[in-house]
Amino acid sequence: MSSHRLDDVLGMSIRFADGRGGGRVLDLRLTPSQRVSGPLAELVVEGVIAGRARPGTLFGYDRHQEQGPWLIRVIIRALHRHTGYVAWDDVDRIDWDAGILHLRVNQLAELS
């Protein structure tokens, strides 16, 4: 069994259940688990942020509707208008050799 790092998932192509492409993995959302390792809880993948590869980052604008100054918020959201979210439970399988994340759904959810 080979092991992979979270970094290996970043940049992978997204494939929807109906076979269409859905952009690339731009980021992963992590959440603390019930397991504690040392002084901190272990983190588990909660979901995937995917979309067209755009320069820059979301600067947290994917998490809060009212994040930051209005003009910057509008620009960031316009640049990333095709970016969405999929829960990790909706990942069907990962083709490590081809670099494809296969989903059980046919579209990304809106970022919230």
PDB file as gemmi writes it, atoms N, CA and C in Angstrom:
CRYST1    1.000    1.000    1.000  90.00  90.00  90.00 P 1                      
ATOM      1  N   MET A   1       0.848  -1.185   0.000  1.00  0.00           N  
ATOM      2  CA  MET A   1       0.000   0.000   0.000  1.00  0.00           C  
ATOM      3  C   MET A   1       0.887   1.239   0.000  1.00  0.00           C  
ATOM      4  N   SER A   2       0.636   2.140  -0.935  1.00  0.00           N  
ATOM      5  CA  SER A   2       1.413   3.376  -0.983  1.00  0.00           C  
ATOM      6  C   SER A   2       0.697   4.441  -0.160  1.00  0.00           C  
ATOM      7  N   SER A   3       1.476   5.383   0.332  1.00  0.00           N  
ATOM      8  CA  SER A   3       0.865   6.468   1.093  1.00  0.00           C  
ATOM      9  C   SER A   3       0.968   7.752   0.282  1.00  0.00           C  
ATOM     10  N   HIS A   4       0.026   8.626   0.504  1.00  0.00           N  
ATOM     11  CA  HIS A   4      -0.027   9.893  -0.215  1.00  0.00           C  
ATOM     12  C   HIS A   4      -0.213  11.018   0.784  1.00  0.00           C  
ATOM     13  N   ARG A   5       0.222  12.197   0.364  1.00  0.00           N  
ATOM     14  CA  ARG A   5       0.084  13.389   1.185  1.00  0.00           C  
ATOM     15  C   ARG A   5      -1.074  14.231   0.640  1.00  0.00           C  
ATOM     16  N   LEU A   6      -1.598  15.114   1.481  1.00  0.00           N  
ATOM     17  CA  LEU A   6      -2.663  16.008   1.024  1.00  0.00           C  
ATOM     18  C   LEU A   6      -2.205  16.827  -0.171  1.00  0.00           C  
ATOM     19  N   ASP A   7      -0.948  17.193  -0.171  1.00  0.00           N  
ATOM     20  CA  ASP A   7      -0.386  17.968  -1.272  1.00  0.00           C  
ATOM     21  C   ASP A   7      -0.511  17.233  -2.607  1.00  0.00           C  
ATOM     22  N   ASP A   8      -0.561  15.903  -2.572  1.00  0.00           N  
ATOM     23  CA  ASP A   8      -0.705  15.119  -3.798  1.00  0.00           C  
ATOM     24  C   ASP A   8      -2.076  15.316  -4.447  1.00  0.00           C  
ATOM     25  N   VAL A   9      -3.068  15.710  -3.664  1.00  0.00           N  
ATOM     26  CA  VAL A   9      -4.430  15.904  -4.176  1.00  0.00           C  
ATOM     27  C   VAL A   9      -4.569  17.280  -4.839  1.00  0.00           C  
ATOM     28  N   LEU A  10      -3.834  18.264  -4.333  1.00  0.00           N  
ATOM     29  CA  LEU A  10      -3.927  19.611  -4.898  1.00  0.00           C  
ATOM     30  C   LEU A  10      -3.514  19.599  -6.364  1.00  0.00           C  
ATOM     31  N   GLY A  11      -4.322  20.229  -7.182  1.00  0.00           N  
ATOM     32  CA  GLY A  11      -4.044  20.291  -8.612  1.00  0.00           C  
ATOM     33  C   GLY A  11      -4.621  19.147  -9.418  1.00  0.00           C  
ATOM     34  N   MET A  12      -5.150  18.116  -8.735  1.00  0.00           N  
ATOM     35  CA  MET A  12      -5.754  17.002  -9.470  1.00  0.00           C  
ATOM     36  C   MET A  12      -6.964  17.473 -10.267  1.00  0.00           C  
ATOM     37  N   SER A  13      -7.231  16.795 -11.373  1.00  0.00           N  
ATOM     38  CA  SER A  13      -8.422  17.070 -12.164  1.00  0.00           C  
ATOM     39  C   SER A  13      -9.648  16.512 -11.459  1.00  0.00           C  
ATOM     40  N   ILE A  14     -10.773  17.194 -11.652  1.00  0.00           N  
ATOM     41  CA  ILE A  14     -12.052  16.751 -11.092  1.00  0.00           C  
ATOM     42  C   ILE A  14     -12.856  16.107 -12.213  1.00  0.00           C  
ATOM     43  N   ARG A  15     -13.486  14.968 -11.929  1.00  0.00           N  
ATOM     44  CA  ARG A  15     -14.366  14.298 -12.890  1.00  0.00           C  
ATOM     45  C   ARG A  15     -15.700  14.052 -12.196  1.00  0.00           C  
ATOM     46  N   PHE A  16     -16.764  14.647 -12.750  1.00  0.00           N  
ATOM     47  CA  PHE A  16     -18.100  14.455 -12.192  1.00  0.00           C  
ATOM     48  C   PHE A  16     -18.601  13.048 -12.492  1.00  0.00           C  
ATOM     49  N   ALA A  17     -19.665  12.643 -11.803  1.00  0.00           N  
ATOM     50  CA  ALA A  17     -20.241  11.303 -11.964  1.00  0.00           C  
ATOM     51  C   ALA A  17     -20.686  11.035 -13.396  1.00  0.00           C  
ATOM     52  N   ASP A  18     -21.124  12.080 -14.106  1.00  0.00           N  
ATOM     53  CA  ASP A  18     -21.574  11.902 -15.495  1.00  0.00           C  
ATOM     54  C   ASP A  18     -20.427  11.922 -16.504  1.00  0.00           C  
ATOM     55  N   GLY A  19     -19.183  12.018 -16.020  1.00  0.00           N  
ATOM     56  CA  GLY A  19     -18.018  11.955 -16.890  1.00  0.00           C  
ATOM     57  C   GLY A  19     -17.452  13.299 -17.314  1.00  0.00           C  
ATOM     58  N   ARG A  20     -18.174  14.393 -17.043  1.00  0.00           N  
ATOM     59  CA  ARG A  20     -17.662  15.717 -17.391  1.00  0.00           C  
ATOM     60  C   ARG A  20     -16.513  16.116 -16.476  1.00  0.00           C  
ATOM     61  N   GLY A  21     -15.629  16.946 -17.022  1.00  0.00           N  
ATOM     62  CA  GLY A  21     -14.556  17.513 -16.211  1.00  0.00           C  
ATOM     63  C   GLY A  21     -15.098  18.657 -15.368  1.00  0.00           C  
ATOM     64  N   GLY A  22     -14.482  18.874 -14.218  1.00  0.00           N  
ATOM     65  CA  GLY A  22     -14.967  19.909 -13.311  1.00  0.00           C  
ATOM     66  C   GLY A  22     -13.876  20.811 -12.786  1.00  0.00           C  
ATOM     67  N   GLY A  23     -12.830  21.006 -13.568  1.00  0.00           N  
ATOM     68  CA  GLY A  23     -11.754  21.871 -13.110  1.00  0.00           C  
ATOM     69  C   GLY A  23     -10.701  21.092 -12.341  1.00  0.00           C  
ATOM     70  N   ARG A  24     -10.082  21.768 -11.397  1.00  0.00           N  
ATOM     71  CA  ARG A  24      -8.993  21.178 -10.613  1.00  0.00           C  
ATOM     72  C   ARG A  24      -9.217  21.401  -9.114  1.00  0.00           C  
ATOM     73  N   VAL A  25      -8.566  20.584  -8.312  1.00  0.00           N  
ATOM     74  CA  VAL A  25      -8.599  20.762  -6.860  1.00  0.00           C  
ATOM     75  C   VAL A  25      -7.726  21.967  -6.532  1.00  0.00           C  
ATOM     76  N   LEU A  26      -8.341  23.004  -5.951  1.00  0.00           N  
ATOM     77  CA  LEU A  26      -7.624  24.220  -5.598  1.00  0.00           C  
ATOM     78  C   LEU A  26      -7.207  24.228  -4.141  1.00  0.00           C  
ATOM     79  N   ASP A  27      -8.015  23.598  -3.291  1.00  0.00           N  
ATOM     80  CA  ASP A  27      -7.729  23.601  -1.860  1.00  0.00           C  
ATOM     81  C   ASP A  27      -8.529  22.487  -1.196  1.00  0.00           C  
ATOM     82  N   LEU A  28      -8.178  22.185   0.035  1.00  0.00           N  
ATOM     83  CA  LEU A  28      -8.888  21.191   0.838  1.00  0.00           C  
ATOM     84  C   LEU A  28      -9.339  21.863   2.124  1.00  0.00           C  
ATOM     85  N   ARG A  29     -10.538  21.541   2.570  1.00  0.00           N  
ATOM     86  CA  ARG A  29     -11.010  22.018   3.874  1.00  0.00           C  
ATOM     87  C   ARG A  29     -10.795  20.904   4.882  1.00  0.00           C  
ATOM     88  N   LEU A  30     -10.173  21.260   5.976  1.00  0.00           N  
ATOM     89  CA  LEU A  30      -9.882  20.303   7.040  1.00  0.00           C  
ATOM     90  C   LEU A  30     -10.688  20.659   8.273  1.00  0.00           C  
ATOM     91  N   THR A  31     -10.960  19.643   9.081  1.00  0.00           N  
ATOM     92  CA  THR A  31     -11.687  19.846  10.324  1.00  0.00           C  
ATOM     93  C   THR A  31     -11.063  18.960  11.396  1.00  0.00           C  
ATOM     94  N   PRO A  32     -11.082  19.396  12.657  1.00  0.00           N  
ATOM     95  CA  PRO A  32     -10.531  18.547  13.722  1.00  0.00           C  
ATOM     96  C   PRO A  32     -11.355  17.282  13.904  1.00  0.00           C  
ATOM     97  N   SER A  33     -10.687  16.173  14.134  1.00  0.00           N  
ATOM     98  CA  SER A  33     -11.389  14.915  14.391  1.00  0.00           C  
ATOM     99  C   SER A  33     -11.476  14.687  15.899  1.00  0.00           C  
ATOM    100  N   GLN A  34     -12.071  13.575  16.274  1.00  0.00           N  
ATOM    101  CA  GLN A  34     -12.176  13.205  17.686  1.00  0.00           C  
ATOM    102  C   GLN A  34     -10.865  12.625  18.216  1.00  0.00           C  
ATOM    103  N   ARG A  35      -9.995  12.187  17.304  1.00  0.00           N  
ATOM    104  CA  ARG A  35      -8.707  11.600  17.699  1.00  0.00           C  
ATOM    105  C   ARG A  35      -7.723  12.695  18.061  1.00  0.00           C  
ATOM    106  N   VAL A  36      -7.022  12.484  19.144  1.00  0.00           N  
ATOM    107  CA  VAL A  36      -6.021  13.441  19.592  1.00  0.00           C  
ATOM    108  C   VAL A  36      -4.654  12.787  19.483  1.00  0.00           C  
ATOM    109  N   SER A  37      -3.738  13.511  18.859  1.00  0.00           N  
ATOM    110  CA  SER A  37      -2.365  13.040  18.714  1.00  0.00           C  
ATOM    111  C   SER A  37      -1.472  14.095  19.337  1.00  0.00           C  
ATOM    112  N   GLY A  38      -0.905  13.791  20.493  1.00  0.00           N  
ATOM    113  CA  GLY A  38      -0.133  14.798  21.208  1.00  0.00           C  
ATOM    114  C   GLY A  38      -1.082  15.830  21.790  1.00  0.00           C  
ATOM    115  N   PRO A  39      -0.722  17.084  21.726  1.00  0.00           N  
ATOM    116  CA  PRO A  39      -1.574  18.123  22.322  1.00  0.00           C  
ATOM    117  C   PRO A  39      -2.721  18.589  21.418  1.00  0.00           C  
ATOM    118  N   LEU A  40      -2.740  18.144  20.149  1.00  0.00           N  
ATOM    119  CA  LEU A  40      -3.737  18.649  19.212  1.00  0.00           C  
ATOM    120  C   LEU A  40      -4.595  17.530  18.627  1.00  0.00           C  
ATOM    121  N   ALA A  41      -5.800  17.894  18.225  1.00  0.00           N  
ATOM    122  CA  ALA A  41      -6.674  16.939  17.539  1.00  0.00           C  
ATOM    123  C   ALA A  41      -6.140  16.710  16.123  1.00  0.00           C  
ATOM    124  N   GLU A  42      -6.279  15.490  15.634  1.00  0.00           N  
ATOM    125  CA  GLU A  42      -5.897  15.195  14.255  1.00  0.00           C  
ATOM    126  C   GLU A  42      -6.891  15.864  13.315  1.00  0.00           C  
ATOM    127  N   LEU A  43      -6.408  16.253  12.170  1.00  0.00           N  
ATOM    128  CA  LEU A  43      -7.271  16.881  11.174  1.00  0.00           C  
ATOM    129  C   LEU A  43      -7.677  15.859  10.130  1.00  0.00           C  
ATOM    130  N   VAL A  44      -8.920  15.962   9.665  1.00  0.00           N  
ATOM    131  CA  VAL A  44      -9.419  15.100   8.595  1.00  0.00           C  
ATOM    132  C   VAL A  44      -9.956  15.994   7.478  1.00  0.00           C  
ATOM    133  N   VAL A  45      -9.949  15.474   6.264  1.00  0.00           N  
ATOM    134  CA  VAL A  45     -10.454  16.238   5.125  1.00  0.00           C  
ATOM    135  C   VAL A  45     -11.973  16.283   5.191  1.00  0.00           C  
ATOM    136  N   GLU A  46     -12.516  17.481   5.173  1.00  0.00           N  
ATOM    137  CA  GLU A  46     -13.969  17.693   5.193  1.00  0.00           C  
ATOM    138  C   GLU A  46     -14.517  17.824   3.779  1.00  0.00           C  
ATOM    139  N   GLY A  47     -13.728  18.455   2.906  1.00  0.00           N  
ATOM    140  CA  GLY A  47     -14.191  18.663   1.545  1.00  0.00           C  
ATOM    141  C   GLY A  47     -13.123  19.247   0.656  1.00  0.00           C  
ATOM    142  N   VAL A  48     -13.516  19.473  -0.583  1.00  0.00           N  
ATOM    143  CA  VAL A  48     -12.607  19.930  -1.622  1.00  0.00           C  
ATOM    144  C   VAL A  48     -13.146  21.218  -2.230  1.00  0.00           C  
ATOM    145  N   ILE A  49     -12.276  22.182  -2.419  1.00  0.00           N  
ATOM    146  CA  ILE A  49     -12.616  23.385  -3.172  1.00  0.00           C  
ATOM    147  C   ILE A  49     -12.014  23.184  -4.552  1.00  0.00           C  
ATOM    148  N   ALA A  50     -12.856  23.289  -5.568  1.00  0.00           N  
ATOM    149  CA  ALA A  50     -12.415  23.008  -6.935  1.00  0.00           C  
ATOM    150  C   ALA A  50     -12.909  24.085  -7.878  1.00  0.00           C  
ATOM    151  N   GLY A  51     -12.221  24.214  -8.984  1.00  0.00           N  
ATOM    152  CA  GLY A  51     -12.617  25.167 -10.005  1.00  0.00           C  
ATOM    153  C   GLY A  51     -11.534  25.302 -11.048  1.00  0.00           C  
ATOM    154  N   ARG A  52     -11.682  26.321 -11.850  1.00  0.00           N  
ATOM    155  CA  ARG A  52     -10.670  26.609 -12.855  1.00  0.00           C  
ATOM    156  C   ARG A  52      -9.447  27.177 -12.155  1.00  0.00           C  
ATOM    157  N   ALA A  53      -8.309  26.797 -12.627  1.00  0.00           N  
ATOM    158  CA  ALA A  53      -7.066  27.299 -12.034  1.00  0.00           C  
ATOM    159  C   ALA A  53      -6.948  28.794 -12.314  1.00  0.00           C  
ATOM    160  N   ARG A  54      -6.976  29.590 -11.289  1.00  0.00           N  
ATOM    161  CA  ARG A  54      -6.853  31.039 -11.396  1.00  0.00           C  
ATOM    162  C   ARG A  54      -5.647  31.477 -10.581  1.00  0.00           C  
ATOM    163  N   PRO A  55      -5.017  32.549 -10.985  1.00  0.00           N  
ATOM    164  CA  PRO A  55      -3.902  33.051 -10.188  1.00  0.00           C  
ATOM    165  C   PRO A  55      -4.407  33.589  -8.855  1.00  0.00           C  
ATOM    166  N   GLY A  56      -3.564  33.545  -7.860  1.00  0.00           N  
ATOM    167  CA  GLY A  56      -3.925  34.090  -6.562  1.00  0.00           C  
ATOM    168  C   GLY A  56      -4.657  33.093  -5.698  1.00  0.00           C  
ATOM    169  N   THR A  57      -5.149  33.578  -4.625  1.00  0.00           N  
ATOM    170  CA  THR A  57      -5.831  32.742  -3.652  1.00  0.00           C  
ATOM    171  C   THR A  57      -7.175  33.360  -3.318  1.00  0.00           C  
ATOM    172  N   LEU A  58      -7.982  32.615  -2.599  1.00  0.00           N  
ATOM    173  CA  LEU A  58      -9.299  33.118  -2.211  1.00  0.00           C  
ATOM    174  C   LEU A  58      -9.246  34.021  -0.978  1.00  0.00           C  
ATOM    175  N   PHE A  59      -8.131  34.058  -0.278  1.00  0.00           N  
ATOM    176  CA  PHE A  59      -7.946  34.917   0.894  1.00  0.00           C  
ATOM    177  C   PHE A  59      -9.058  34.773   1.931  1.00  0.00           C  
ATOM    178  N   GLY A  60      -9.643  33.592   2.026  1.00  0.00           N  
ATOM    179  CA  GLY A  60     -10.714  33.375   2.985  1.00  0.00           C  
ATOM    180  C   GLY A  60     -12.084  33.787   2.481  1.00  0.00           C  
ATOM    181  N   TYR A  61     -12.165  34.321   1.262  1.00  0.00           N  
ATOM    182  CA  TYR A  61     -13.447  34.764   0.710  1.00  0.00           C  
ATOM    183  C   TYR A  61     -14.354  33.598   0.352  1.00  0.00           C  
ATOM    184  N   ASP A  62     -13.841  32.383   0.440  1.00  0.00           N  
ATOM    185  CA  ASP A  62     -14.669  31.208   0.203  1.00  0.00           C  
ATOM    186  C   ASP A  62     -15.434  30.805   1.455  1.00  0.00           C  
ATOM    187  N   ARG A  63     -15.140  31.408   2.581  1.00  0.00           N  
ATOM    188  CA  ARG A  63     -15.735  30.984   3.846  1.00  0.00           C  
ATOM    189  C   ARG A  63     -16.824  31.925   4.359  1.00  0.00           C  
ATOM    190  N   HIS A  64     -16.714  33.199   4.053  1.00  0.00           N  
ATOM    191  CA  HIS A  64     -17.630  34.187   4.629  1.00  0.00           C  
ATOM    192  C   HIS A  64     -18.175  35.105   3.538  1.00  0.00           C  
ATOM    193  N   GLN A  65     -19.489  35.233   3.482  1.00  0.00           N  
ATOM    194  CA  GLN A  65     -20.129  36.078   2.470  1.00  0.00           C  
ATOM    195  C   GLN A  65     -19.738  37.546   2.615  1.00  0.00           C  
ATOM    196  N   GLU A  66     -19.522  38.003   3.818  1.00  0.00           N  
ATOM    197  CA  GLU A  66     -19.234  39.418   4.068  1.00  0.00           C  
ATOM    198  C   GLU A  66     -17.762  39.663   4.389  1.00  0.00           C  
ATOM    199  N   GLN A  67     -16.877  38.817   3.899  1.00  0.00           N  
ATOM    200  CA  GLN A  67     -15.449  38.932   4.166  1.00  0.00           C  
ATOM    201  C   GLN A  67     -14.867  40.185   3.514  1.00  0.00           C  
ATOM    202  N   GLY A  68     -14.136  40.985   4.259  1.00  0.00           N  
ATOM    203  CA  GLY A  68     -13.334  42.076   3.736  1.00  0.00           C  
ATOM    204  C   GLY A  68     -14.090  43.218   3.083  1.00  0.00           C  
ATOM    205  N   PRO A  69     -13.335  44.172   2.530  1.00  0.00           N  
ATOM    206  CA  PRO A  69     -13.947  45.316   1.846  1.00  0.00           C  
ATOM    207  C   PRO A  69     -14.756  44.880   0.633  1.00  0.00           C  
ATOM    208  N   TRP A  70     -15.834  45.601   0.370  1.00  0.00           N  
ATOM    209  CA  TRP A  70     -16.775  45.260  -0.695  1.00  0.00           C  
ATOM    210  C   TRP A  70     -16.089  45.096  -2.039  1.00  0.00           C  
ATOM    211  N   LEU A  71     -15.268  46.045  -2.456  1.00  0.00           N  
ATOM    212  CA  LEU A  71     -14.661  46.006  -3.781  1.00  0.00           C  
ATOM    213  C   LEU A  71     -13.737  44.801  -3.944  1.00  0.00           C  
ATOM    214  N   ILE A  72     -12.938  44.518  -2.956  1.00  0.00           N  
ATOM    215  CA  ILE A  72     -12.042  43.356  -3.030  1.00  0.00           C  
ATOM    216  C   ILE A  72     -12.855  42.069  -3.068  1.00  0.00           C  
ATOM    217  N   ARG A  73     -13.915  42.008  -2.258  1.00  0.00           N  
ATOM    218  CA  ARG A  73     -14.791  40.832  -2.240  1.00  0.00           C  
ATOM    219  C   ARG A  73     -15.390  40.581  -3.629  1.00  0.00           C  
ATOM    220  N   VAL A  74     -15.848  41.642  -4.288  1.00  0.00           N  
ATOM    221  CA  VAL A  74     -16.446  41.516  -5.610  1.00  0.00           C  
ATOM    222  C   VAL A  74     -15.414  41.032  -6.629  1.00  0.00           C  
ATOM    223  N   ILE A  75     -14.215  41.563  -6.573  1.00  0.00           N  
ATOM    224  CA  ILE A  75     -13.161  41.166  -7.518  1.00  0.00           C  
ATOM    225  C   ILE A  75     -12.766  39.712  -7.308  1.00  0.00           C  
ATOM    226  N   ILE A  76     -12.525  39.320  -6.069  1.00  0.00           N  
ATOM    227  CA  ILE A  76     -12.116  37.940  -5.768  1.00  0.00           C  
ATOM    228  C   ILE A  76     -13.204  36.962  -6.198  1.00  0.00           C  
ATOM    229  N   ARG A  77     -14.446  37.281  -5.884  1.00  0.00           N  
ATOM    230  CA  ARG A  77     -15.545  36.379  -6.257  1.00  0.00           C  
ATOM    231  C   ARG A  77     -15.729  36.307  -7.774  1.00  0.00           C  
ATOM    232  N   ALA A  78     -15.500  37.406  -8.484  1.00  0.00           N  
ATOM    233  CA  ALA A  78     -15.610  37.386  -9.949  1.00  0.00           C  
ATOM    234  C   ALA A  78     -14.511  36.507 -10.549  1.00  0.00           C  
ATOM    235  N   LEU A  79     -13.299  36.635 -10.033  1.00  0.00           N  
ATOM    236  CA  LEU A  79     -12.189  35.810 -10.534  1.00  0.00           C  
ATOM    237  C   LEU A  79     -12.437  34.322 -10.302  1.00  0.00           C  
ATOM    238  N   HIS A  80     -13.120  34.008  -9.216  1.00  0.00           N  
ATOM    239  CA  HIS A  80     -13.331  32.616  -8.824  1.00  0.00           C  
ATOM    240  C   HIS A  80     -14.806  32.205  -8.936  1.00  0.00           C  
ATOM    241  N   ARG A  81     -15.528  32.781  -9.885  1.00  0.00           N  
ATOM    242  CA  ARG A  81     -16.968  32.510 -10.003  1.00  0.00           C  
ATOM    243  C   ARG A  81     -17.284  31.064 -10.365  1.00  0.00           C  
ATOM    244  N   HIS A  82     -16.341  30.353 -10.921  1.00  0.00           N  
ATOM    245  CA  HIS A  82     -16.575  28.947 -11.266  1.00  0.00           C  
ATOM    246  C   HIS A  82     -16.026  27.996 -10.206  1.00  0.00           C  
ATOM    247  N   THR A  83     -15.662  28.539  -9.069  1.00  0.00           N  
ATOM    248  CA  THR A  83     -15.117  27.742  -7.984  1.00  0.00           C  
ATOM    249  C   THR A  83     -16.261  27.262  -7.094  1.00  0.00           C  
ATOM    250  N   GLY A  84     -16.181  26.015  -6.647  1.00  0.00           N  
ATOM    251  CA  GLY A  84     -17.225  25.457  -5.797  1.00  0.00           C  
ATOM    252  C   GLY A  84     -16.659  24.454  -4.805  1.00  0.00           C  
ATOM    253  N   TYR A  85     -17.555  23.840  -4.083  1.00  0.00           N  
ATOM    254  CA  TYR A  85     -17.182  22.945  -2.982  1.00  0.00           C  
ATOM    255  C   TYR A  85     -17.846  21.587  -3.168  1.00  0.00           C  
ATOM    256  N   VAL A  86     -17.146  20.548  -2.776  1.00  0.00           N  
ATOM    257  CA  VAL A  86     -17.733  19.211  -2.736  1.00  0.00           C  
ATOM    258  C   VAL A  86     -17.277  18.544  -1.441  1.00  0.00           C  
ATOM    259  N   ALA A  87     -18.225  17.961  -0.724  1.00  0.00           N  
ATOM    260  CA  ALA A  87     -17.904  17.265   0.524  1.00  0.00           C  
ATOM    261  C   ALA A  87     -17.055  16.035   0.216  1.00  0.00           C  
ATOM    262  N   TRP A  88     -16.174  15.697   1.129  1.00  0.00           N  
ATOM    263  CA  TRP A  88     -15.293  14.539   0.942  1.00  0.00           C  
ATOM    264  C   TRP A  88     -16.104  13.257   0.790  1.00  0.00           C  
ATOM    265  N   ASP A  89     -17.273  13.184   1.410  1.00  0.00           N  
ATOM    266  CA  ASP A  89     -18.145  12.009   1.279  1.00  0.00           C  
ATOM    267  C   ASP A  89     -18.620  11.810  -0.160  1.00  0.00           C  
ATOM    268  N   ASP A  90     -18.577  12.871  -0.970  1.00  0.00           N  
ATOM    269  CA  ASP A  90     -18.998  12.784  -2.362  1.00  0.00           C  
ATOM    270  C   ASP A  90     -17.860  12.425  -3.309  1.00  0.00           C  
ATOM    271  N   VAL A  91     -16.680  12.165  -2.756  1.00  0.00           N  
ATOM    272  CA  VAL A  91     -15.564  11.678  -3.575  1.00  0.00           C  
ATOM    273  C   VAL A  91     -15.729  10.172  -3.717  1.00  0.00           C  
ATOM    274  N   ASP A  92     -15.843   9.709  -4.946  1.00  0.00           N  
ATOM    275  CA  ASP A  92     -16.029   8.289  -5.215  1.00  0.00           C  
ATOM    276  C   ASP A  92     -14.708   7.536  -5.105  1.00  0.00           C  
ATOM    277  N   ARG A  93     -13.693   8.044  -5.809  1.00  0.00           N  
ATOM    278  CA  ARG A  93     -12.374   7.407  -5.770  1.00  0.00           C  
ATOM    279  C   ARG A  93     -11.333   8.376  -6.301  1.00  0.00           C  
ATOM    280  N   ILE A  94     -10.082   8.039  -6.044  1.00  0.00           N  
ATOM    281  CA  ILE A  94      -8.965   8.833  -6.532  1.00  0.00           C  
ATOM    282  C   ILE A  94      -8.113   7.950  -7.426  1.00  0.00           C  
ATOM    283  N   ASP A  95      -7.894   8.398  -8.645  1.00  0.00           N  
ATOM    284  CA  ASP A  95      -6.985   7.716  -9.564  1.00  0.00           C  
ATOM    285  C   ASP A  95      -5.641   8.418  -9.435  1.00  0.00           C  
ATOM    286  N   TRP A  96      -4.783   7.874  -8.584  1.00  0.00           N  
ATOM    287  CA  TRP A  96      -3.499   8.503  -8.287  1.00  0.00           C  
ATOM    288  C   TRP A  96      -2.599   8.568  -9.518  1.00  0.00           C  
ATOM    289  N   ASP A  97      -2.627   7.531 -10.329  1.00  0.00           N  
ATOM    290  CA  ASP A  97      -1.755   7.501 -11.511  1.00  0.00           C  
ATOM    291  C   ASP A  97      -2.156   8.548 -12.539  1.00  0.00           C  
ATOM    292  N   ALA A  98      -3.448   8.701 -12.772  1.00  0.00           N  
ATOM    293  CA  ALA A  98      -3.933   9.674 -13.755  1.00  0.00           C  
ATOM    294  C   ALA A  98      -4.107  11.062 -13.154  1.00  0.00           C  
ATOM    295  N   GLY A  99      -4.106  11.161 -11.821  1.00  0.00           N  
ATOM    296  CA  GLY A  99      -4.304  12.450 -11.164  1.00  0.00           C  
ATOM    297  C   GLY A  99      -5.719  12.971 -11.276  1.00  0.00           C  
ATOM    298  N   ILE A 100      -6.704  12.062 -11.091  1.00  0.00           N  
ATOM    299  CA  ILE A 100      -8.110  12.433 -11.226  1.00  0.00           C  
ATOM    300  C   ILE A 100      -8.878  12.079  -9.963  1.00  0.00           C  
ATOM    301  N   LEU A 101      -9.661  13.038  -9.480  1.00  0.00           N  
ATOM    302  CA  LEU A 101     -10.556  12.847  -8.347  1.00  0.00           C  
ATOM    303  C   LEU A 101     -11.948  12.619  -8.924  1.00  0.00           C  
ATOM    304  N   HIS A 102     -12.472  11.401  -8.811  1.00  0.00           N  
ATOM    305  CA  HIS A 102     -13.793  11.049  -9.344  1.00  0.00           C  
ATOM    306  C   HIS A 102     -14.855  11.314  -8.274  1.00  0.00           C  
ATOM    307  N   LEU A 103     -15.916  12.020  -8.677  1.00  0.00           N  
ATOM    308  CA  LEU A 103     -16.975  12.398  -7.734  1.00  0.00           C  
ATOM    309  C   LEU A 103     -18.236  11.580  -7.952  1.00  0.00           C  
ATOM    310  N   ARG A 104     -19.080  11.540  -6.914  1.00  0.00           N  
ATOM    311  CA  ARG A 104     -20.392  10.882  -6.993  1.00  0.00           C  
ATOM    312  C   ARG A 104     -21.485  11.871  -7.407  1.00  0.00           C  
ATOM    313  N   VAL A 105     -21.139  13.137  -7.544  1.00  0.00           N  
ATOM    314  CA  VAL A 105     -22.108  14.188  -7.857  1.00  0.00           C  
ATOM    315  C   VAL A 105     -21.801  14.777  -9.233  1.00  0.00           C  
ATOM    316  N   ASN A 106     -22.767  15.545  -9.778  1.00  0.00           N  
ATOM    317  CA  ASN A 106     -22.609  16.125 -11.115  1.00  0.00           C  
ATOM    318  C   ASN A 106     -22.369  17.630 -11.117  1.00  0.00           C  
ATOM    319  N   GLN A 107     -22.222  18.208  -9.936  1.00  0.00           N  
ATOM    320  CA  GLN A 107     -21.911  19.646  -9.874  1.00  0.00           C  
ATOM    321  C   GLN A 107     -21.324  19.981  -8.516  1.00  0.00           C  
ATOM    322  N   LEU A 108     -20.643  21.115  -8.481  1.00  0.00           N  
ATOM    323  CA  LEU A 108     -20.072  21.622  -7.235  1.00  0.00           C  
ATOM    324  C   LEU A 108     -21.118  22.451  -6.512  1.00  0.00           C  
ATOM    325  N   ALA A 109     -21.092  22.437  -5.202  1.00  0.00           N  
ATOM    326  CA  ALA A 109     -21.958  23.304  -4.407  1.00  0.00           C  
ATOM    327  C   ALA A 109     -21.337  24.693  -4.331  1.00  0.00           C  
ATOM    328  N   GLU A 110     -22.161  25.696  -4.073  1.00  0.00           N  
ATOM    329  CA  GLU A 110     -21.642  27.048  -3.900  1.00  0.00           C  
ATOM    330  C   GLU A 110     -20.750  27.099  -2.671  1.00  0.00           C  
ATOM    331  N   LEU A 111     -19.749  27.952  -2.725  1.00  0.00           N  
ATOM    332  CA  LEU A 111     -18.898  28.157  -1.554  1.00  0.00           C  
ATOM    333  C   LEU A 111     -19.692  28.886  -0.495  1.00  0.00           C  
ATOM    334  N   SER A 112     -19.480  28.496   0.748  1.00  0.00           N  
ATOM    335  CA  SER A 112     -20.190  29.194   1.834  1.00  0.00           C  
ATOM    336  C   SER A 112     -19.235  29.534   2.928  1.00  0.00           C  
TER     337      SER A 112                                                      
END                                                                             
